[in-house]
Amino acid sequence: NAGVTQTPKFQVLKTGQSMTLQCAQDMNHEYMSWYRQDPGMGLRLIHYSVGAGITDQGEVPNGYNVSRSTTEDFPLRLLSAAPSQTSVYFCASSFHTQDTGELFFGEGSRLTVL
Amino acid sequence: SQQGEEDPQALSIQEGENATMNCSYKTSINNLQWYRQNSGRGLVHLILIRSNEREKHSGRLRVTLDTSKKSSSLLITASRAADTASYFCATVRSGYSTLTFGKGTMLLVSP
């Protein structure tokens, strides 16, 4: 049972490049989300999904795109990378939606934008 | 914006001592959760307390919730060096389904 798997673990981009951070879970969780973690800022919610075909914006959605075509996968796309998007990105999933229960986190993807 | 704020920002204790971290939040909540993050790793769920509960225990962890003061505390008893990590509180606001995290407390437990 792998839980939540994120790839890649590390990535360096140049300003203006695009890329996709992959997230997959094998727990049949309906709820999936992406957070970014910056020093002194805690975790901030980027986008989330309460089920296949349904996505919504979090606190800091600008510059990011998501889709949820299957229950298992929730990729995060950076459309045109900017240095301000240098961060550690975490994908998390949960069985519950209306009353969010325990979140299961991936190990993170560390992104540097030059 | 941050819903929860942990206090203190950093805490340094000796093994065997108790560690207490506090969390304050701004709006009414469905539940409050505590997570641990070891350096360079993802967050791990520790405990969830619902708005109609006042106290919960899990092993060496004790969490209290005071909804009138909009605050929670996490007590780790008999700390071990392996408890060294950052601890985050997170809340689910009433009427919402998303989890909002605080900035965390960094705990250092020295042998």
HADDOCK unambig.tbl for C-alpha pairs under 7 A between the chains (distance, minus, plus):
assign (segid A and resid 40 and name CA) (segid B and resid 103 and name CA) 6.36 0.50 0.50
assign (segid A and resid 41 and name CA) (segid B and resid 103 and name CA) 5.60 0.50 0.50
assign (segid A and resid 42 and name CA) (segid B and resid 101 and name CA) 6.54 0.50 0.50
assign (segid A and resid 42 and name CA) (segid B and resid 102 and name CA) 5.78 0.50 0.50
assign (segid A and resid 42 and name CA) (segid B and resid 103 and name CA) 3.89 0.50 0.50
assign (segid A and resid 42 and name CA) (segid B and resid 104 and name CA) 6.48 0.50 0.50
assign (segid A and resid 43 and name CA) (segid B and resid 101 and name CA) 5.79 0.50 0.50
assign (segid A and resid 97 and name CA) (segid B and resid 97 and name CA) 5.80 0.50 0.50
assign (segid A and resid 98 and name CA) (segid B and resid 97 and name CA) 5.06 0.50 0.50
assign (segid A and resid 99 and name CA) (segid B and resid 97 and name CA) 5.92 0.50 0.50
assign (segid A and resid 100 and name CA) (segid B and resid 92 and name CA) 6.85 0.50 0.50
assign (segid A and resid 100 and name CA) (segid B and resid 97 and name CA) 5.62 0.50 0.50
assign (segid A and resid 100 and name CA) (segid B and resid 98 and name CA) 6.71 0.50 0.50
assign (segid A and resid 102 and name CA) (segid B and resid 45 and name CA) 6.28 0.50 0.50
assign (segid A and resid 103 and name CA) (segid B and resid 45 and name CA) 6.70 0.50 0.50
assign (segid A and resid 104 and name CA) (segid B and resid 44 and name CA) 6.97 0.50 0.50
assign (segid A and resid 105 and name CA) (segid B and resid 42 and name CA) 5.67 0.50 0.50
assign (segid A and resid 105 and name CA) (segid B and resid 43 and name CA) 5.81 0.50 0.50
assign (segid A and resid 105 and name CA) (segid B and resid 44 and name CA) 6.90 0.50 0.50
assign (segid A and resid 106 and name CA) (segid B and resid 42 and name CA) 5.70 0.50 0.50
assign (segid A and resid 107 and name CA) (segid B and resid 41 and name CA) 5.31 0.50 0.50
assign (segid A and resid 107 and name CA) (segid B and resid 42 and name CA) 4.38 0.50 0.50
assign (segid A and resid 108 and name CA) (segid B and resid 41 and name CA) 6.95 0.50 0.50
assign (segid A and resid 108 and name CA) (segid B and resid 42 and name CA) 6.03 0.50 0.50
